[in-house]
Amino acid sequence: MTLRALFICGSLNQTTMMHKIALCLPEFNCFFTPFYAEGILRAVFKTGLLDHSILGGKHLQATQEYLEREKLMVDKGGRQEEYDLVVTCTDLIVQSNIRNKRLLLVQEGITIPEDYTLWLVKNLKLPRYLANTAATGLSDAYDRFCVASNGYRDLFIRNGVKPEKIVVTGIPNFDNAQKALKNDLPIRHYVLVATSSLRETGRFDDRIGFLKKVRKIAAGRKTIFKLHPNENIQRAENEILSLLPDSIVLKEGNTNHLVANCDILITQVSSVVFTGIALDKEVYSDIDLKLLYRLAPIQNNGTSAKEIAKVCRQLIEYPLVPLRQTAPG
């Protein structure tokens, strides 16, 4: 009997991670879906109010274009086939039609710092997405959770994730930073600033204060800004050029290559900081650097997808009922 697996995508980063894992599972018929919602969230999505999220906007467009370009089999919403396994990059929302399936959660990248919203989610049982990625893993609706590093394993356990469900595999896209050193970008030796879409996701962002910090660190050196794809591009560019008028502002491009060629990396809350750490760059972040070094994804020469595929195969060998007596979340 042919095995079927559904990979739930989201941002382009999440989508490419899912694809890499699927490529390591040739014995499966692999289907993909853009991220989707149900009920009230689906109704809100139709209004366009969630276009800043992985449900719509630029994220949805980029994912759909990637799936089409790679000629991958698509099952929107995962309702056309019966699946033996589901793989997803977030459990902030766990869709009803995957709760009775073997479910593997894969960490997507950096998690935002914990704040009062995580307390509200944990203690008042509010929706996990209100705390954003700080609430990753708290659904307990999955069977295994593949994470980036031992540091992240400790963090998730401290937040309440069951230790027996966590497997440290590393994560695709962040497990082979050295690969980025081989690139054909002509520019070298600059300060790279990677911004975040904090405002677009309803979080506080003292952008002017951040830009003043950048100006101080750069101290007149060549500065390149790589904007987050989900930002209000025009607003961000206007702010940057008002304080650092000689800066180069990029809306597209290979961020890892830009990190590889820079001397200094300045970030807000961005997974790209892990590439800078792995490449031993001088790094600045809104998150405590000692914590980031502990959390940094393991570097295993790009074999995380293979390790995650091994976990997928292990799940298939277990009958579903003993594996998951309940599917909370």
MONOR-V356280 format. One record per backbone hydrogen bond with DSSP energy under -1.0 kcal/mol. CO is the residue of the C=O (numbers start at 1). NH is the residue of the N-H. E is the energy in kcal/mol with one decimal. If there is no record, write none. Layout:
{{CO/NH/E} {CO/NH/E}}
This chain:
{{3/29/-3.1} {4/84/-2.1} {4/85/-1.2} {5/31/-2.9} {6/87/-2.9} {7/33/-2.0} {11/15/-2.7} {12/16/-2.6} {13/17/-1.8} {14/18/-2.4} {15/19/-2.2} {16/20/-2.2} {17/21/-1.9} {18/22/-2.4} {19/23/-2.2} {21/24/-1.3} {22/25/-2.1} {25/28/-1.9} {29/5/-2.4} {31/7/-2.7} {32/75/-2.5} {33/9/-3.1} {39/43/-1.9} {40/44/-2.6} {41/45/-2.6} {42/46/-1.7} {44/47/-1.3} {45/48/-1.7} {48/51/-1.4} {50/53/-1.9} {53/56/-1.4} {56/60/-1.6} {57/61/-2.1} {58/62/-2.6} {59/63/-2.3} {60/64/-2.6} {61/65/-2.4} {62/66/-2.1} {63/67/-2.7} {64/68/-2.0} {65/69/-2.6} {66/70/-2.6} {67/72/-2.3} {73/32/-2.4} {75/78/-2.5} {85/6/-2.3} {86/104/-2.8} {87/8/-2.9} {88/106/-2.5} {95/98/-1.6} {98/101/-1.4} {102/86/-2.5} {103/143/-3.2} {103/144/-1.2} {104/88/-2.4} {105/146/-2.9} {115/118/-1.2} {115/119/-1.1} {116/120/-2.2} {117/121/-2.3} {118/122/-2.6} {119/123/-2.6} {120/124/-2.3} {127/130/-1.6} {128/131/-2.0} {131/134/-1.4} {132/135/-2.1} {133/136/-1.7} {135/138/-1.9} {144/105/-2.7} {145/167/-2.7} {146/107/-2.7} {147/169/-1.6} {147/170/-2.2} {148/298/-2.4} {149/153/-2.0} {150/154/-2.3} {151/155/-2.0} {152/156/-3.0} {153/157/-2.2} {154/158/-2.3} {155/159/-1.5} {156/161/-2.6} {157/160/-1.2} {162/165/-1.6} {163/166/-1.3} {165/145/-3.0} {167/147/-2.3} {171/174/-1.7} {175/300/-1.3} {175/302/-1.3} {176/179/-1.4} {177/180/-1.6} {178/181/-1.5} {179/182/-1.3} {181/183/-1.2} {190/263/-2.7} {190/264/-1.4} {191/224/-3.1} {192/266/-2.9} {193/226/-3.1} {198/203/-2.7} {199/202/-1.6} {205/207/-2.0} {206/210/-2.4} {207/211/-2.6} {208/212/-2.0} {209/213/-1.8} {210/214/-2.3} {211/215/-2.5} {212/216/-1.9} {213/217/-2.4} {214/218/-3.2} {215/219/-1.8} {218/221/-2.0} {222/191/-2.9} {223/248/-2.3} {224/193/-2.9} {225/250/-3.5} {226/195/-1.5} {228/231/-2.0} {231/233/-1.3} {232/236/-2.5} {233/237/-2.7} {234/238/-2.3} {235/239/-2.2} {236/240/-2.3} {237/241/-2.5} {238/242/-1.3} {240/244/-3.4} {244/247/-2.1} {248/225/-3.4} {250/227/-2.6} {254/258/-1.8} {255/259/-2.4} {256/260/-2.4} {257/261/-1.4} {259/262/-1.1} {261/189/-1.6} {263/282/-1.3} {264/192/-3.1} {265/284/-2.3} {266/194/-2.7} {268/286/-1.5} {270/273/-1.6} {271/274/-1.9} {272/276/-1.7} {273/277/-2.3} {274/278/-2.3} {275/279/-1.7} {276/281/-2.8} {277/280/-1.5} {282/265/-2.8} {284/267/-2.4} {288/292/-2.1} {289/293/-2.5} {290/294/-1.4} {291/295/-2.1} {292/296/-1.6} {303/307/-1.9} {304/308/-2.7} {305/309/-2.3} {306/310/-1.6} {307/311/-1.4} {308/312/-2.0} {309/313/-2.2} {310/314/-2.0} {311/315/-2.1} {312/316/-1.7} {313/317/-1.0} {315/318/-1.5} {319/323/-1.6} {320/324/-2.6}}
